[in-house]
Amino acid sequence: MQYYSLNGHSPMVDFKEATIKGQAPDKGLYFPREIAILPKEFVKNIEEYSNEEIAYRLLQPYIGEDIEPGQLRKIVNETINFPIPLKEIEPSTFILELFHGPTLAFKDVGARFMSRCLSWFASGHDRKIIVLVATSGDTGGAVASSFYEVPNVEVVILYPSGKVSPIQEKQLTTPGKNIHALEIAGNFDDCQALVKKAFADNDLTRKLFLTSANSINVARWLPQQVYYALAWKQWPYKNEPPVVSVPSGNFGNICAGLLAHLSGIPVKRFIAACNANDVIPQYFQTGNRISKPAVPTASNAMDVADPSNFIRILELFERNLDNVKAKVCATTSSDAETAATIHEVFQQYNYTLDPHTAVAWNGLNKNRSHGEKGIVIGTAHPIKFPDFVEYNTGSKLAYPPSVQSLLSLDASSTQMKVDYPDLKEFLLAF
Ligand SMILES: N[C@@H](CCOP(=O)(O)O)C(=O)O
């Protein structure tokens, strides 16, 4: 598989080079030259396949010969070695629980896949690779856990000061060793802009071997397709494809869902469920993409004002917003609606939603007609946001032992202003 830059001014590369570079030299995101269509028989009989086999079949065409089949199977098997259940909450509404991995959020799948691909590509390489990543909450912990002690790799995580939950912060500030946390006095978009500036700095990229572990990197983005195939495998109404509601911040997850759908996984339509950071819902309504700063919300991992992956969604639909709108609707929920959703779902079904999943639940209910069956993508475990969740359910959450031990660890991070020269100096110290 070849990948081209969405800015159109860089040469095509294979999967290995796209993974190692993270972003194209012309600052564009890499995009696969073809959509790998799944055989109809496979989609029809998907229940007969193991999760590992499904993931392998979805991903292999995008990797091609860059990783030999035995090694790729090993990587895939290690990536999804935890449950990904589709739970029926009531007969029309299901939740795909993507939070049973080590850091209790959906990012574990992409981060584990990418870390294993990168360490495979880096073996025998004598230069140290610096993985740069910006996080609004969940990516940072997943990347820290996946890349911890990977030889020859240093990870630098930029996170917005005071804008991630205490558990999210512990996940990225406590591992130490090759994981370095930078607490930025700004918001997620500032962190993401600093990271993109580093990739565009020729002086820096000549001196350092830099790559990204955000979903701008194809090795982080593509594995997320697997969720949608596993949802279809477990979907009980095969003659009635689901409406799928996806909590959306940087839009990598929903974009991977759309790719899986265009490859052959049945979905009636998608809902991009956003919080008060509504740049994309407004764009859908008005056709104008305005720029405004992110506002902090209870679903902090979605506090993104300039979603990197939306350009990939447009590319999937021939850069035509009307084509996108034929398959996707975009909606917003306020924190008050998120709180009320957590309360109601707990009261009615005794199910505890995290704030991000609650945004998607509310988005589904606001945008489906009577009787339409749907899946809510459950992106994070409620324990990552105990104060907001316990306040709205009126019930105490049980802390899993892994979270309890995490909270007792010492955190370490470097504080930094939104200042590119400071970041460059920090990176050059490697
Ligand atoms: N929601 C993210 C923001 C970064 O998104 P990514 O998928 O591009 O890494 C987070 O939790 O950090």
Ligand as a Chemical Component Dictionary entry (heavy atoms), coordinates in Angstrom:
data_LIG
# 
_chem_comp.id                   LIG 
_chem_comp.type                 NON-POLYMER 
_chem_comp.pdbx_formal_charge   0 
_chem_comp.three_letter_code    LIG 
# 
loop_
_chem_comp_atom.comp_id 
_chem_comp_atom.atom_id 
_chem_comp_atom.alt_atom_id 
_chem_comp_atom.type_symbol 
_chem_comp_atom.charge 
_chem_comp_atom.model_Cartn_x 
_chem_comp_atom.model_Cartn_y 
_chem_comp_atom.model_Cartn_z 
_chem_comp_atom.pdbx_ordinal 
LIG N1 N1 N 0 -8.623 12.885 22.362 1  
LIG C1 C1 C 0 -7.230 12.829 22.297 2  
LIG C2 C2 C 0 -6.619 13.981 21.539 3  
LIG C3 C3 C 0 -5.588 13.475 20.598 4  
LIG O1 O1 O 0 -6.194 12.614 19.673 5  
LIG P1 P1 P 0 -5.411 11.570 18.795 6  
LIG O2 O2 O 0 -6.348 10.434 18.582 7  
LIG O3 O3 O 0 -5.052 12.259 17.554 8  
LIG O4 O4 O 0 -4.188 11.144 19.535 9  
LIG C4 C4 C 0 -6.577 12.541 23.633 10 
LIG O5 O5 O 0 -7.212 11.926 24.475 11 
LIG O6 O6 O 0 -5.444 12.915 23.872 12 
# 
loop_
_chem_comp_bond.comp_id 
_chem_comp_bond.atom_id_1 
_chem_comp_bond.atom_id_2 
_chem_comp_bond.value_order 
_chem_comp_bond.pdbx_ordinal 
LIG N1 C1 SING 1  
LIG C1 C2 SING 2  
LIG C1 C4 SING 3  
LIG C2 C3 SING 4  
LIG C3 O1 SING 5  
LIG O1 P1 SING 6  
LIG P1 O2 DOUB 7  
LIG P1 O3 SING 8  
LIG P1 O4 SING 9  
LIG C4 O5 DOUB 10 
LIG C4 O6 SING 11 
# 
